[in-house]
Amino acid sequence: MKQNLLYSVFSLCMVLSLLQCNLPIKSKKSKTPEIQIQFFSEDYEETKFIPSSLLESKDLLLILAELSKKEDPSMRFISTNRTEEIMEVNGKRNSWSEGWVVYVNEERVDGVQMKRGVRVGPNDKIEIRYEAVERVFGRPTP
């Protein structure tokens, strides 16, 4: 009786070890680089991830326009020959005293720079914040 129990336990251990050897090992897959854009306001906070290669940089305005086109988040822009400005994100609109401001690596990016082209990649920190702004004739001043 003891031999049968011992034999059963030994057989079970052998089967389990064989099964464990044949199981595929899960290796860590390298994560695809992404460009992160964070949106901040009093009542809204969201991070968007845009796939990108590590060495590739993309125009920030084109990225924002693509997000706007997908309505993820819903954005509205004002565009002139010289400048580009985010006017609204998810229903939160610019006012005379507050507005959406773009920062890349902690540096404020104005509408003229956006229009000329701002290249960003996975290593850049991009934030779009709703904050106090000063306006002259409707345009925010740096």
C-alpha positions as CSV (number, residue, x, y, z in Angstrom):
1,M,0.0,0.0,0.0
2,K,2.8,2.4,0.9
3,Q,4.6,1.5,-2.3
4,N,1.5,2.3,-4.4
5,L,1.2,5.7,-2.7
6,L,4.8,6.4,-3.0
7,Y,4.8,5.3,-6.7
8,S,1.7,7.6,-7.3
9,V,3.3,10.6,-5.7
10,F,6.6,10.0,-7.6
11,S,4.7,9.6,-10.9
12,L,2.7,12.8,-10.3
13,C,5.9,14.7,-9.6
14,M,7.5,13.4,-12.8
15,V,4.4,14.4,-14.9
16,L,4.3,17.9,-13.4
17,S,8.0,18.4,-14.0
18,L,7.7,17.3,-17.6
19,L,4.7,19.6,-18.1
20,Q,6.6,22.5,-16.6
21,C,9.5,21.9,-18.9
22,N,7.3,22.0,-22.0
23,L,5.4,25.2,-21.1
24,P,6.5,28.1,-23.1
25,I,8.5,30.7,-21.2
26,K,6.9,34.1,-21.3
27,S,9.6,36.6,-22.1
28,K,9.2,40.3,-21.7
29,K,8.4,41.8,-25.1
30,S,10.0,45.1,-25.8
31,K,7.4,47.8,-25.5
32,T,6.8,49.8,-28.6
33,P,7.8,53.4,-28.1
34,E,5.0,55.9,-27.7
35,I,4.5,59.6,-27.7
36,Q,2.6,60.6,-24.6
37,I,0.4,63.7,-24.5
38,Q,-1.1,64.7,-21.1
39,F,-4.2,66.9,-20.8
40,F,-4.8,68.7,-17.5
41,S,-7.6,71.0,-16.2
42,E,-9.5,71.3,-13.0
43,D,-12.1,68.7,-14.0
44,Y,-10.3,66.7,-16.7
45,E,-7.1,64.7,-16.8
46,E,-6.1,62.2,-19.5
47,T,-3.1,60.8,-21.2
48,K,-3.0,59.8,-24.8
49,F,-0.5,57.4,-26.3
50,I,0.6,57.7,-30.0
51,P,2.7,54.8,-31.4
52,S,6.1,55.9,-32.7
53,S,9.5,54.5,-33.4
54,L,12.2,55.4,-31.1
55,L,14.2,57.4,-33.7
56,E,11.1,59.0,-35.3
57,S,9.9,62.5,-34.5
58,K,6.5,63.7,-35.5
59,D,4.9,67.2,-35.9
60,L,3.0,68.0,-32.7
61,L,0.3,69.9,-34.6
62,L,-0.4,66.9,-36.9
63,I,-0.6,64.6,-33.9
64,L,-3.1,66.9,-32.2
65,A,-5.1,67.3,-35.5
66,E,-5.3,63.5,-35.8
67,L,-6.5,63.2,-32.2
68,S,-9.1,65.9,-33.0
69,K,-10.2,64.1,-36.1
70,K,-10.8,60.9,-34.0
71,E,-12.5,63.1,-31.4
72,D,-10.2,61.5,-28.8
73,P,-10.3,63.9,-27.0
74,S,-12.7,66.3,-28.8
75,M,-10.6,69.4,-29.7
76,R,-11.2,72.6,-31.7
77,F,-8.5,74.8,-33.1
78,I,-8.3,78.3,-34.4
79,S,-6.0,78.6,-37.3
80,T,-4.6,81.7,-39.2
81,N,-1.8,82.2,-41.6
82,R,0.7,82.7,-38.8
83,T,-0.7,80.9,-35.7
84,E,-2.5,77.8,-34.4
85,E,-4.3,77.7,-31.1
86,I,-6.3,75.0,-29.2
87,M,-9.6,76.7,-28.4
88,E,-11.5,73.8,-26.7
89,V,-10.9,70.3,-25.3
90,N,-13.8,68.1,-24.4
91,G,-16.1,71.1,-24.1
92,K,-13.8,73.2,-21.9
93,R,-13.3,76.5,-23.9
94,N,-10.7,79.2,-23.7
95,S,-11.9,82.4,-22.0
96,W,-10.4,85.9,-21.7
97,S,-8.5,84.8,-18.6
98,E,-7.9,81.1,-19.1
99,G,-6.9,78.9,-21.9
100,W,-5.3,75.7,-23.2
101,V,-1.5,76.0,-23.2
102,V,1.0,73.6,-24.8
103,Y,4.2,72.6,-23.1
104,V,7.0,70.4,-24.5
105,N,9.7,69.4,-22.0
106,E,8.4,72.0,-19.5
107,E,8.8,74.9,-22.1
108,R,5.7,76.8,-23.3
109,V,5.0,76.5,-27.0
110,D,3.1,79.3,-28.5
111,G,0.8,79.2,-31.5
112,V,3.4,80.6,-33.9
113,Q,5.9,77.9,-33.0
114,M,3.1,75.3,-33.4
115,K,2.4,76.6,-36.9
116,R,6.1,76.5,-37.9
117,G,6.3,73.0,-36.6
118,V,7.3,71.4,-33.4
119,R,8.9,67.9,-33.7
120,V,8.3,65.5,-30.8
121,G,9.3,62.0,-30.1
122,P,8.8,59.3,-27.4
123,N,11.4,60.9,-25.1
124,D,9.6,64.3,-25.0
125,K,7.2,65.3,-22.2
126,I,4.1,66.9,-23.7
127,E,1.5,68.5,-21.5
128,I,-1.6,70.6,-22.5
129,R,-2.9,72.5,-19.5
130,Y,-5.9,74.7,-18.9
131,E,-4.5,77.6,-17.0
132,A,-4.5,81.4,-16.5
133,V,-3.4,83.3,-19.6
134,E,-3.1,87.0,-20.5
135,R,-4.6,88.0,-23.8
136,V,-4.0,91.0,-26.1
137,F,-6.7,91.4,-28.8
138,G,-7.8,87.8,-28.2
139,R,-4.4,86.2,-28.6
140,P,-2.5,84.8,-25.6
141,T,0.7,86.6,-24.8
142,P,3.8,84.6,-23.7
